[in-house]
Amino acid sequence: MTATYYKYILDFKRPSGTSRGIMTQKETWFIVLEQEGVKGIGECGILRGLSADDRPDYEAKLQWTCENIHLGKNKLWEELIAFPSIQFGVETAFLSLVSENPFLLFPSAFTNQEKSIPINGLVWMGNEDFMMEQIQEKIEQGFNCIKLKIGAIDFDKELKLLRFIRTNFSSEQMEIRVDANGSFSSNEALDILNQLSEFKLHSIEQPIKKNNTDSMADLCKVTPFPIALDEELIGVFKQEDKDVLLQKIKPQFIILKPSFIGGFKGTIEWILLAEKYNIGWWITSALESNIGLNAIAQWTYLLNNSMPQGLGTGALYTNNFESPLTVEKGKLWYKSELGWKFEFEQFS
């Protein structure tokens, strides 16, 4: 078996805003395995500035991984504990290699086009008009769960956007999630949550910055509506540390990005602990290309979580790989007839 890694830059169709700034490009990496003429591919979905493995030696670790591919998936996963995006890439590359179709990793009713995955419609940060445009677009597209990134523009304007949704749709008709990306201070967070509670929100992701576990635990005790941990999980590698974190903070939900938390194996560790402590969870992607998103979507379907998941179709990018993934009326479908437009040779 041989392994090779490749860098790929994804270009956003339009600049996309978060509380950490505006993104115009997204760096990603692929691991391609080959054995007896058969190839498999996995995506290492690093997000600079956020991933735990955003380190100067990242490419060197990719090279080491390819040179030591003979160690196998399980041993490599252990050796790559501090590189969760590479763990995910290795897992999916090995699955791809042994599948009859390198992109059909988890055959199911989803890949047979019989079932879909409910997802949330994501509204990116921007000025008020841009965010309103996106909200109306998601409503027209049939989403009944919308997620807004908040904390970057004037808070009163964000309240106005939420009020628009709630004026037109009850909480039974439209689920609203908000993601603060840690943008509120510990001192102001409860007051902000109380103001937001007027809109009967489903949850708020990461209201304060990670590593303020005492403040986050206090907030989770008194919050008027559920808090979901997101960034808080990044960089927590050992199972015992995951256990301690959840016991201390006691969040209502956790949000799981396989590329950030150790691939499928690392995600399962979090799920088992969450269920042990009656904490809800859902899966989301981390701006991967359709290679990584395809693997996450197929795997997510098998988890039988009926909540809207945080998945998409990679439609953010101008140079993504065309895939069978498509969104209809707020649900992710796998339409085999759409096929893949991908050639391994483009990485040669």
For each residue, the residues with C-beta under 8 A, 3 or more apart:
1: 33 34 35 69 70 97
2: 33 34 35 69
3: 31 32 33 34 65 66 67 69 93
4: 31 32 34 66 347
5: 29 30 31 32 44 59 62 63 65 66
6: 29 30 32 347
7: 27 28 29 59
8: 27 28 29 30 289
9: 25 26 27 28
10: 25 26 27 28 287 289 316 317 319 320
11: 24 25 317 318 319
12: 15 16 23 24 25 26 316 317 318
13: 315 316 317 318
14:
15: 12 22 23 24
16: 12 22 23 124 316
17: 21 22 23 124 125 126 149 152
18: 21 23 124 125 149 152 181
19: 125 149 151 152 180 181 182 183
20: 49 50 181
21: 17 18
22: 15 16 17
23: 12 15 16 17 18 26
24: 11 12 15
25: 9 10 11 12
26: 9 10 12 23 47 287 317
27: 7 8 9 10 46 48
28: 7 8 9 10 43 44 45 46 288 289 292
29: 5 6 7 8 43 44 46 59 62 85 89
30: 5 6 8 41 42 43 44 89 291 347
31: 3 4 5 41 42 44 62 65 66 86 89 90 93
32: 3 4 5 6 39 40 41 93 344 347
33: 1 2 3 39 40 41 42 69 93 94 96 97
34: 1 2 3 4 37 38 39 40
35: 1 2 38 97
36:
37: 34
38: 34 35 97
39: 32 33 34 96 97 102 344
40: 32 33 34 93 94 95 96 97 98 99 102
41: 30 31 32 33 92 93 96 102 291 344
42: 30 31 33 88 89 90 91 92 93 94 95 96 291 292 295
43: 28 29 30 88 89 92 259 288 289 291 292 295
44: 5 28 29 30 31 62 85 86 88 89 259
45: 28 85 88 89 259 285 286 287 288 289 292
46: 27 28 29 51 53 54 58 85 259
47: 26 50 51 54 259 260 286 287
48: 27 51 54
49: 20 54
50: 20 47 54 231 234 260
51: 46 47 48 54 84 85 234 259 260 286
52: 82 84 234 235 237 260
53: 46 58 61 82 83 84 85 86
54: 46 47 48 49 50 51 58
55: 58 61
56:
57: 60 61
58: 46 53 54 55 61 62 83
59: 5 7 29 62 63
60: 57 63 64
61: 53 55 57 58 64 65 80 83 86
62: 5 29 31 44 58 59 65 66 86
63: 5 59 60 66 67
64: 60 61 67 68
65: 3 5 31 61 62 68 69 76 80 86 90
66: 3 4 5 31 62 63 69
67: 3 63 64
68: 64 65 71 76 79
69: 1 2 3 33 65 66 76
70: 1
71: 68 75 76 79
72: 75 76 94
73: 76 77 90 91 94
74: 77 78
75: 71 72 78 79
76: 65 68 69 71 72 73 79 80 87 90
77: 73 74 80 81 87 90 91 262 263 265
78: 74 75 81
79: 68 71 75 76
80: 61 65 76 77 83 84 86 87 90
81: 77 78 87 237 262
82: 52 53 237
83: 53 58 61 80 86 87
84: 51 52 53 80 87 88 237 259 260 261 262 263 266
85: 29 44 45 46 51 53 88 89 259 260
86: 31 44 53 61 62 65 80 83 89 90
87: 76 77 80 81 83 84 90 91 262 263 265 266
88: 42 43 44 45 84 85 91 92 258 259 262 263 264 292
89: 29 30 31 42 43 44 45 85 86 92 93 263 292
90: 31 42 65 73 76 77 80 86 87 93 94 263
91: 42 73 77 87 88 94 95 263 264 265
92: 41 42 43 88 89 95 96 105 263 292 295
93: 3 31 32 33 40 41 42 89 90 96 97
94: 33 40 42 72 73 90 91 97 98
95: 40 42 91 92 98 99 105 295
96: 33 39 40 41 42 92 93 99 102 103 105 295
97: 1 33 35 38 39 40 93 94 102
98: 40 94 95
99: 40 95 96 102 103 104 105
100: 104
101: 104
102: 39 40 41 96 97 99
103: 96 99 291 294 323 340 342
104: 99 100 101 107 111 298
105: 92 95 96 99 294 295 298 299
106: 111 298 299 301 302
107: 104 111 112
108: 111 112 115 298 301 302
109: 112 114 115 301
110: 113 114 115 116 117 297 298 301 334
111: 104 106 107 108 298 334 336
112: 107 108 109 115
113: 110 333 334 335 336
114: 109 110
115: 108 109 110 112 301
116: 110 328 331 332 333
117: 110 297 300 301 309 311 331 332
118: 145 306 307 308 309 330 331 332
119: 143 145 308 309 310 311 312 327 330 331 332
120: 143 145 146 147 175 177 308 309 310
121: 138 141 143 145 146 147 330
122: 147 149 310 312
123: 131 134 135 138 146 147 148 149
124: 16 17 18 130 131 134 149
125: 17 18 19 131 149 150 151 152 153
126: 17 130 131 134 153
127: 130 131 153
128: 131 132 153 154 157 160 161
129: 132 133
130: 124 126 127 133 134
131: 123 124 125 126 127 128 134 135 148 153 161
132: 128 129 135 136 161 164
133: 129 130 136 137
134: 123 124 126 130 131 137 138
135: 123 131 132 138 139 146 148 161 164 165
136: 132 133 139 140
137: 133 134 140 141
138: 121 123 134 135 141 143 146
139: 135 136 143 146 168 169 174
140: 136 137
141: 121 137 138 327 329 330
142: 328 329 330
143: 119 120 121 138 139 146 329 330
144: 173 174 175 308 330
145: 118 119 120 121 174 175 176 177 202 308 330
146: 120 121 123 135 138 139 143 165 174 175 176 177
147: 120 121 122 123 176 177 178 179 310
148: 123 131 135 158 161 162 176 177 178 179
149: 17 18 19 122 123 124 125 152 178 179 181
150: 125 155 158 178 179 180 183
151: 19 125 158 180 181 183 184
152: 17 18 19 125 149 183
153: 125 126 127 128 131 157 158
154: 128 157 158
155: 150 158 159 192
156: 159 160
157: 128 153 154 160 161
158: 148 150 151 153 154 155 161 162
159: 155 156 162 163 195 196
160: 128 156 157 163 164
161: 128 131 132 135 148 157 158 164 165
162: 148 158 159 165 166 176 178 196 199 201
163: 159 160 166 167 199
164: 132 135 160 161 167 168
165: 135 146 161 162 168 169 174 176 199
166: 162 163 169 170 171 174 176 199 200
167: 163 164
168: 139 164 165
169: 139 165 166 173 174
170: 166 173 174
171: 166 174 175 176 200 202
172:
173: 144 169 170
174: 139 144 145 146 165 166 169 170 171
175: 120 144 145 146 171 202 308
176: 145 146 147 148 162 165 166 171 199 200 201 202
177: 120 145 146 147 148 201 202 203 204 205 228
178: 147 148 149 150 162 196 201 203 204 205
179: 147 148 149 150 204 205 206 230
180: 19 150 151 183 184 204 205 206 207 208
181: 18 19 20 149 151 205 206 230 231
182: 19 206 207 208 209 210 231
183: 19 150 151 152 180
184: 151 180 188 189 192 207 208
185: 188 189 208
186: 189 208 212 215 219
187:
188: 184 185 191 192
189: 184 185 186 192 193 207 208 215 219
190: 193 194 219 222 223
191: 188 194 195
192: 155 184 188 189 195 196 207
193: 189 190 196 197 204 207 219 223 224 225
194: 190 191 197 224
195: 159 191 192 198
196: 159 162 178 192 193 199 201 204 225
197: 193 194 200 201 224 225
198: 195
199: 162 163 165 166 176 196
200: 166 171 176 197 225
201: 162 176 177 178 196 197 204 225
202: 145 171 175 176 177 225 226
203: 177 178 225 226 227 228 252 253
204: 177 178 179 180 193 196 201 207 225 226 227 228
205: 177 178 179 180 181 227 228 229 230 255
206: 179 180 181 182 209 210 228 229 230 231 232
207: 180 182 184 189 192 193 204 219 227
208: 180 182 184 185 186 189 212 215 216 219
209: 182 206 212 231
210: 182 206 231 232 234
211: 232
212: 186 208 209 215 216
213: 216 217 232 245 248 249
214: 217 218
215: 186 189 208 212 218 219
216: 208 212 213 219 220 227 229 232 249 251
217: 213 214 220 221 248 249 250
218: 214 215 221 222
219: 186 189 190 193 207 208 215 216 222 223 227
220: 216 217 223 227 249 250 251 252
221: 217 218 250
222: 190 218 219
223: 190 193 219 220 226 227 252
224: 193 194 197
225: 193 196 197 200 201 202 203 204
226: 202 203 204 223 251 252 253 280
227: 203 204 205 207 216 219 220 223 251 252 253
228: 177 203 204 205 206 251 252 253 254 255
229: 205 206 216 232 233 249 251 253 254 255
230: 179 181 205 206 233 254 255 257
231: 50 181 182 206 209 210 234
232: 206 210 211 213 216 229 236 245 249 251
233: 229 230 236 242 245 254 255 256 260 261 270
234: 50 51 52 210 231 260 261
235: 52
236: 232 233 241 242 245 261
237: 52 81 82 84 241 262 266
238: 241 242
239: 242 243 269 273
240: 243 244
241: 236 237 238 244 245
242: 233 236 238 239 245 246 269 270 273
243: 239 240 246 247 273
244: 240 241 247 248
245: 213 232 233 236 241 242 248 249
246: 242 243 249 250 251 254 273 274 277 279
247: 243 244 250 277
248: 213 217 244 245
249: 213 216 217 220 229 232 245 246
250: 217 220 221 246 247 277 279
251: 216 220 226 227 228 229 232 246 254 279
252: 203 220 223 226 227 228 279 280
253: 203 226 227 228 229 279 280 281 282
254: 228 229 230 233 246 251 270 274 279 280 281
255: 205 228 229 230 233 281 282 284 310
256: 233 261 267 270 271 281 282 283 284
257: 230 260 261 283 284 285 286
258: 88 261 262 263 264 266 267 283 286 296 299
259: 43 44 45 46 47 51 84 85 88 263 285 286 288 292
260: 47 50 51 52 84 85 233 234 257 286
261: 84 233 234 236 256 257 258 266 267 270
262: 77 81 84 87 88 237 258 265 266 267 269
263: 77 84 87 88 89 90 91 92 258 259 266 267
264: 88 91 258 267 268 299
265: 77 87 91 262 268 269
266: 84 87 237 258 261 262 263 269 270
267: 256 258 261 262 263 264 270 271 283
268: 264 265 271 272
269: 239 242 262 265 266 272 273
270: 233 242 254 256 261 266 267 273 274 281
271: 256 267 268 274 275 281 303
272: 268 269 275 276
273: 239 242 243 246 269 270 276 277 279
274: 246 254 270 271 277 279 280 281
275: 271 272 278 279 281
276: 272 273
277: 246 247 250 273 274
278: 275
279: 246 250 251 252 253 254 273 274 275
280: 226 252 253 254 274 307
281: 253 254 255 256 270 271 274 275 305
282: 253 255 256 305 307 308 309 310
283: 256 257 258 267 296 300 303 305 309 310 311
284: 255 256 257 309 310 311
285: 45 257 259 288 292 293 296 310 311 312
286: 45 47 51 257 258 259 260
287: 10 26 45 47 316
288: 28 43 45 259 285 291 292 293 296 314
289: 8 10 28 43 45 292 293 314 317 320 321
290: 293 294 313 314 320 321 322 323 325
291: 30 41 42 43 103 288 294 295 321 342
292: 28 42 43 45 88 89 92 259 285 288 289 295 296
293: 285 288 289 290 296 297 311 312 313 314 323 325
294: 103 105 290 291 297 298 323 324 325
295: 42 43 92 95 96 105 291 292 298 299
296: 258 283 285 288 292 293 299 300 311
297: 110 117 293 294 300 301 311 325 332 334
298: 104 105 106 108 110 111 294 295 301 302 334
299: 105 106 258 264 295 296 302 303
300: 117 283 296 297 303 305 309 311
301: 106 108 109 110 115 117 297 298
302: 106 108 298 299
303: 271 283 299 300
304:
305: 281 282 283 300 309
306: 118
307: 118 280 282
308: 118 119 120 144 145 175 282 330
309: 117 118 119 120 282 283 284 300 305 332
310: 119 120 122 147 255 282 283 284 285
311: 117 119 283 284 285 293 296 297 300 332
312: 119 122 285 293 315 316 327 332
313: 290 293 323 325 326 327 332
314: 288 289 290 293 317 320 321 323 325
315: 13 312 320 327
316: 10 12 13 16 287 312 320
317: 10 11 12 13 26 289 314 320
318: 11 12 13
319: 10 11
320: 10 289 290 314 315 316 317 323
321: 289 290 291 314 340 341 342
322: 290 338 339 340 341 342
323: 103 290 293 294 313 314 320 338 340 342
324: 294 334 335 336 337 338 339 340
325: 290 293 294 297 313 314 332 333 334 335
326: 313 332 333 335 338
327: 119 141 312 313 315 330 331 332 333
328: 116 142 331 333
329: 141 142 143
330: 118 119 121 141 142 143 144 145 308 327
331: 116 117 118 119 327 328
332: 116 117 118 119 297 309 311 312 313 325 326 327
333: 113 116 325 326 327 328
334: 110 111 113 297 298 324 325
335: 113 324 325 326 338
336: 111 113 324 339
337: 324
338: 322 323 324 326 335
339: 322 324 336
340: 103 321 322 323 324
341: 321 322
342: 103 291 321 322 323 346
343: 346
344: 32 39 41 347 348
345: 348
346: 342 343
347: 4 6 30 32 344
348: 344 345
